[in-house]
Amino acid sequence: MTKQKLTLSLDSRIIQNAKKTGLCISTFLEVKLVEHFSERKMQRTCRDLNPSQRLRRQSSLLLRDVK
């Protein structure tokens, strides 16, 4: 497997809101990375890859807190 460089850009407002609400940035980044690689793999294989229940639940909580 080849190594790839991934750049994830976050709006500063998201980071500020995360700090205010006590959001775990590492969990947020983990969810975003899983989403990114799932989307890329889905594009290559043309099938839907569902993340685990834990990641889906965390993602929905994180996105709710950020909005």
ROROBA-795061 format. One record per residue: residue in three letters; residue number from 0; x, y, z of N, C-alpha, C in turn. Coordinates in pm, 1 decimal. Example, Ala and Ser with C-alpha at 12.3 -4.5 7.8 and 13.67 -1.06 7.14 Angstrom:
2
@type = ALA; seq = 0; nx = 1319.0; ny = -569.0; nz = 780.0; cax = 1230.0; cay = -450.0; caz = 780.0; cx = 1320.0; cy = -330.0; cz = 780.0
@type = SER; seq = 1; nx = 1285.0; ny = -225.0; nz = 708.0; cax = 1367.0; cay = -106.0; caz = 714.0; cx = 1290.0; cy = 3.0; cz = 787.0
END
This chain:
67
@type = MET; seq = 0; nx = 85.1; ny = -118.1; nz = 0.0; cax = 0.0; cay = 0.0; caz = 0.0; cx = 89.6; cy = 124.3; cz = 0.0
@type = THR; seq = 1; nx = 59.2; ny = 217.3; nz = -85.7; cax = 138.0; cay = 339.8; caz = -92.3; cx = 88.5; cy = 440.5; cz = 10.1
@type = LYS; seq = 2; nx = 180.9; ny = 518.6; nz = 58.4; cax = 144.3; cay = 623.3; caz = 153.9; cx = 93.2; cy = 743.8; cz = 77.3
@type = GLN; seq = 3; nx = -10.7; ny = 806.7; nz = 133.4; cax = -66.5; cay = 925.4; caz = 71.1; cx = -68.7; cy = 1037.0; cz = 173.4
@type = LYS; seq = 4; nx = -48.0; ny = 1156.5; nz = 126.0; cax = -55.6; cay = 1272.8; caz = 213.5; cx = -198.7; cy = 1325.3; cz = 209.1
@type = LEU; seq = 5; nx = -256.1; ny = 1346.4; nz = 324.8; cax = -393.3; cay = 1394.5; caz = 333.2; cx = -394.4; cy = 1526.3; cz = 408.7
@type = THR; seq = 6; nx = -455.8; ny = 1624.9; nz = 349.3; cax = -470.6; cay = 1754.4; caz = 414.6; cx = -617.2; cy = 1773.5; cz = 447.6
@type = LEU; seq = 7; nx = -644.5; ny = 1798.5; nz = 573.9; cax = -781.1; cay = 1820.1; caz = 618.8; cx = -790.1; cy = 1963.2; cz = 668.4
@type = SER; seq = 8; nx = -869.6; ny = 2042.8; nz = 600.7; cax = -881.3; cay = 2181.9; caz = 642.8; cx = -1009.9; cy = 2198.8; cz = 722.8
@type = LEU; seq = 9; nx = -998.1; ny = 2268.5; nz = 833.2; cax = -1112.1; cay = 2294.4; caz = 920.2; cx = -1130.6; cy = 2444.3; cz = 934.5
@type = ASP; seq = 10; nx = -1252.5; ny = 2486.1; nz = 928.0; cax = -1284.9; cay = 2626.7; caz = 949.5; cx = -1251.9; cy = 2661.3; cz = 1094.6
@type = SER; seq = 11; nx = -1193.2; ny = 2776.7; nz = 1117.5; cax = -1155.8; cay = 2816.0; caz = 1253.9; cx = -1277.2; cy = 2824.2; cz = 1345.5
@type = ARG; seq = 12; nx = -1395.1; ny = 2853.5; nz = 1289.0; cax = -1517.2; cay = 2857.9; caz = 1371.1; cx = -1549.8; cy = 2720.6; cz = 1428.4
@type = ILE; seq = 13; nx = -1524.8; ny = 2615.8; nz = 1351.1; cax = -1550.2; cay = 2480.3; caz = 1399.6; cx = -1459.8; cy = 2450.1; cz = 1518.2
@type = ILE; seq = 14; nx = -1333.2; ny = 2487.5; nz = 1507.5; cax = -1238.5; cay = 2462.7; caz = 1616.3; cx = -1275.9; cy = 2543.8; cz = 1739.4
@type = GLN; seq = 15; nx = -1313.4; ny = 2669.0; nz = 1721.4; cax = -1353.7; cay = 2752.6; caz = 1834.6; cx = -1477.6; cy = 2696.4; cz = 1902.7
@type = ASN; seq = 16; nx = -1576.9; ny = 2655.3; nz = 1824.7; cax = -1697.3; cay = 2595.7; caz = 1882.3; cx = -1665.6; cy = 2465.9; cz = 1955.1
@type = ALA; seq = 17; nx = -1573.0; ny = 2388.9; nz = 1899.2; cax = -1533.9; cay = 2263.6; caz = 1962.9; cx = -1471.9; cy = 2290.1; cz = 2099.3
@type = LYS; seq = 18; nx = -1387.0; ny = 2390.3; nz = 2107.2; cax = -1323.9; cay = 2423.8; caz = 2235.1; cx = -1426.5; cy = 2472.3; cz = 2336.2
@type = LYS; seq = 19; nx = -1522.2; ny = 2552.5; nz = 2290.9; cax = -1625.1; cay = 2605.6; caz = 2381.2; cx = -1713.7; cy = 2495.1; cz = 2437.9
@type = THR; seq = 20; nx = -1746.1; ny = 2397.3; nz = 2354.9; cax = -1836.9; cay = 2290.7; caz = 2398.0; cx = -1763.6; cy = 2171.1; cz = 2456.5
@type = GLY; seq = 21; nx = -1631.4; ny = 2177.0; nz = 2460.9; cax = -1554.2; cay = 2065.8; caz = 2515.1; cx = -1546.6; cy = 1947.2; cz = 2419.6
@type = LEU; seq = 22; nx = -1566.5; ny = 1973.3; nz = 2292.4; cax = -1563.6; cay = 1868.5; caz = 2190.9; cx = -1422.2; cy = 1812.8; cz = 2177.7
@type = CYS; seq = 23; nx = -1412.6; ny = 1683.9; nz = 2165.5; cax = -1283.0; cay = 1617.8; caz = 2150.8; cx = -1237.6; cy = 1629.0; cz = 2004.6
@type = ILE; seq = 24; nx = -1136.0; ny = 1709.7; nz = 1981.4; cax = -1086.7; cay = 1733.5; caz = 1845.4; cx = -1034.8; cy = 1604.2; cz = 1782.0
@type = SER; seq = 25; nx = -966.7; ny = 1519.7; nz = 1858.9; cax = -912.7; cay = 1396.6; caz = 1800.7; cx = -1024.6; cy = 1304.7; cz = 1752.6
@type = THR; seq = 26; nx = -1136.1; ny = 1299.8; nz = 1825.7; cax = -1250.2; cay = 1219.2; caz = 1782.2; cx = -1309.1; cy = 1276.6; cz = 1654.5
@type = PHE; seq = 27; nx = -1321.0; ny = 1407.8; nz = 1650.0; cax = -1373.0; cay = 1475.0; caz = 1530.9; cx = -1286.1; cy = 1443.2; cz = 1409.4
@type = LEU; seq = 28; nx = -1154.8; ny = 1452.3; nz = 1426.4; cax = -1063.5; cay = 1423.1; caz = 1315.9; cx = -1072.4; cy = 1277.1; cz = 1273.6
@type = GLU; seq = 29; nx = -1085.3; ny = 1187.1; nz = 1370.7; cax = -1098.8; cay = 1044.9; caz = 1339.0; cx = -1222.7; cy = 1021.2; cz = 1252.8
@type = VAL; seq = 30; nx = -1333.0; ny = 1082.6; nz = 1289.8; cax = -1457.6; cay = 1067.8; caz = 1214.2; cx = -1440.4; cy = 1122.3; cz = 1073.0
@type = LYS; seq = 31; nx = -1377.6; ny = 1239.5; nz = 1061.0; cax = -1357.7; cay = 1299.3; caz = 928.9; cx = -1267.6; cy = 1212.4; cz = 840.7
@type = LEU; seq = 32; nx = -1163.5; ny = 1154.3; nz = 899.9; cax = -1075.3; cay = 1067.0; caz = 822.6; cx = -1149.3; cy = 942.2; cz = 775.4
@type = VAL; seq = 33; nx = -1229.4; ny = 883.6; nz = 862.9; cax = -1307.2; cay = 765.7; caz = 824.6; cx = -1403.2; cy = 801.1; cz = 711.8
@type = GLU; seq = 34; nx = -1470.0; ny = 915.8; nz = 723.0; cax = -1561.7; cay = 959.8; caz = 617.2; cx = -1487.2; cy = 977.2; cz = 484.9
@type = HIS; seq = 35; nx = -1371.2; ny = 1041.2; nz = 491.9; cax = -1292.6; cay = 1066.9; caz = 370.8; cx = -1254.3; cy = 936.1; cz = 301.1
@type = PHE; seq = 36; nx = -1197.0; ny = 842.8; nz = 377.7; cax = -1151.9; cay = 719.1; caz = 316.2; cx = -1268.2; cy = 630.4; cz = 274.4
@type = SER; seq = 37; nx = -1379.3; ny = 636.4; nz = 344.8; cax = -1498.2; cay = 560.9; caz = 303.9; cx = -1551.6; cy = 614.4; cz = 171.6
@type = GLU; seq = 38; nx = -1554.5; ny = 746.6; nz = 157.8; cax = -1600.8; cay = 807.1; caz = 32.5; cx = -1508.8; cy = 769.6; cz = -83.6
@type = ARG; seq = 39; nx = -1379.2; ny = 775.0; nz = -59.9; cax = -1284.1; cay = 740.9; caz = -167.1; cx = -1297.2; cy = 594.8; cz = -206.8
@type = LYS; seq = 40; nx = -1310.7; ny = 508.3; nz = -106.5; cax = -1323.3; cay = 366.2; caz = -136.8; cx = -1455.1; cy = 339.3; cz = -208.6
@type = MET; seq = 41; nx = -1560.8; ny = 408.6; nz = -167.0; cax = -1690.4; cay = 392.6; caz = -231.5; cx = -1682.1; cy = 436.8; cz = -377.8
@type = GLN; seq = 42; nx = -1609.8; ny = 544.5; nz = -404.6; cax = -1594.5; cay = 592.1; caz = -541.9; cx = -1523.1; cy = 487.5; cz = -627.4
@type = ARG; seq = 43; nx = -1424.6; ny = 421.4; nz = -569.1; cax = -1349.9; cay = 320.4; caz = -644.2; cx = -1430.3; cy = 192.5; cz = -663.7
@type = THR; seq = 44; nx = -1507.3; ny = 154.0; nz = -563.0; cax = -1576.9; cay = 25.8; caz = -569.9; cx = -1724.1; cy = 39.6; cz = -606.3
@type = CYS; seq = 45; nx = -1775.3; ny = 164.1; nz = -606.7; cax = -1916.3; cay = 191.3; caz = -639.4; cx = -2012.1; cy = 121.1; cz = -544.5
@type = ARG; seq = 46; nx = -1976.7; ny = 112.5; nz = -419.7; cax = -2069.5; cay = 58.0; caz = -321.6; cx = -2061.9; cy = 140.8; cz = -195.0
@type = ASP; seq = 47; nx = -2167.1; ny = 137.7; nz = -119.3; cax = -2176.5; cay = 217.2; caz = 2.1; cx = -2107.9; cy = 144.3; cz = 116.6
@type = LEU; seq = 48; nx = -2013.9; ny = 211.3; nz = 179.7; cax = -1946.3; cay = 155.0; caz = 296.1; cx = -1994.2; cy = 228.1; cz = 420.3
@type = ASN; seq = 49; nx = -2059.5; ny = 156.9; nz = 506.7; cax = -2112.3; cay = 219.3; caz = 627.3; cx = -2009.4; cy = 213.0; cz = 738.8
@type = PRO; seq = 50; nx = -1983.7; ny = 326.5; nz = 803.9; cax = -1894.4; cay = 323.7; caz = 919.5; cx = -1961.9; cy = 250.8; cz = 1035.2
@type = SER; seq = 51; nx = -1884.5; ny = 214.3; nz = 1132.0; cax = -1940.0; cay = 142.8; caz = 1246.8; cx = -2044.4; cy = 228.0; cz = 1318.3
@type = GLN; seq = 52; nx = -2128.2; ny = 163.0; nz = 1396.0; cax = -2232.2; cay = 233.7; caz = 1471.9; cx = -2170.2; cy = 341.0; cz = 1561.0
@type = ARG; seq = 53; nx = -2058.2; ny = 309.8; nz = 1623.8; cax = -1993.6; cay = 405.1; caz = 1715.0; cx = -1953.5; cy = 531.7; cz = 1640.5
@type = LEU; seq = 54; nx = -1892.2; ny = 516.6; nz = 1524.1; cax = -1848.0; cay = 633.5; caz = 1448.6; cx = -1965.6; cy = 713.6; cz = 1395.4
@type = ARG; seq = 55; nx = -2071.5; ny = 644.9; nz = 1351.5; cax = -2189.5; cay = 717.8; caz = 1304.9; cx = -2251.6; cy = 798.4; cz = 1418.0
@type = ARG; seq = 56; nx = -2260.7; ny = 738.4; nz = 1535.3; cax = -2318.9; cay = 806.6; caz = 1650.4; cx = -2232.1; cy = 926.4; cz = 1689.3
@type = GLN; seq = 57; nx = -2100.3; ny = 907.7; nz = 1693.8; cax = -2009.7; cay = 1017.6; caz = 1727.9; cx = -2018.2; cy = 1128.5; cz = 1624.0
@type = SER; seq = 58; nx = -2024.0; ny = 1090.7; nz = 1498.2; cax = -2030.4; cay = 1189.6; caz = 1391.9; cx = -2155.5; cy = 1274.9; cz = 1404.3
@type = SER; seq = 59; nx = -2269.2; ny = 1211.3; nz = 1429.8; cax = -2393.3; cay = 1288.5; caz = 1441.2; cx = -2389.4; cy = 1379.5; cz = 1562.8
@type = LEU; seq = 60; nx = -2330.0; ny = 1333.5; nz = 1673.7; cax = -2318.6; cay = 1418.3; caz = 1792.4; cx = -2224.9; cy = 1535.4; cz = 1766.8
@type = LEU; seq = 61; nx = -2113.7; ny = 1508.2; nz = 1700.2; cax = -2017.0; cay = 1614.1; caz = 1672.4; cx = -2076.4; cy = 1719.6; cz = 1580.5
@type = LEU; seq = 62; nx = -2142.5; ny = 1675.4; nz = 1476.5; cax = -2199.5; cay = 1770.4; caz = 1381.9; cx = -2312.5; cy = 1850.3; cz = 1445.1
@type = ARG; seq = 63; nx = -2389.2; ny = 1787.6; nz = 1533.6; cax = -2496.7; cay = 1858.6; caz = 1602.2; cx = -2438.3; cy = 1968.5; cz = 1691.6
@type = ASP; seq = 64; nx = -2329.0; ny = 1936.2; nz = 1762.2; cax = -2266.5; cay = 2033.7; caz = 1852.1; cx = -2204.7; cy = 2150.0; cz = 1776.2
@type = VAL; seq = 65; nx = -2154.1; ny = 2124.2; nz = 1656.1; cax = -2085.9; cay = 2227.9; caz = 1579.3; cx = -2184.6; cy = 2326.7; cz = 1518.7
@type = LYS; seq = 66; nx = -2302.5; ny = 2279.8; nz = 1481.2; cax = -2401.1; cay = 2366.9; caz = 1414.7; cx = -2457.0; cy = 2471.4; cz = 1503.4
END
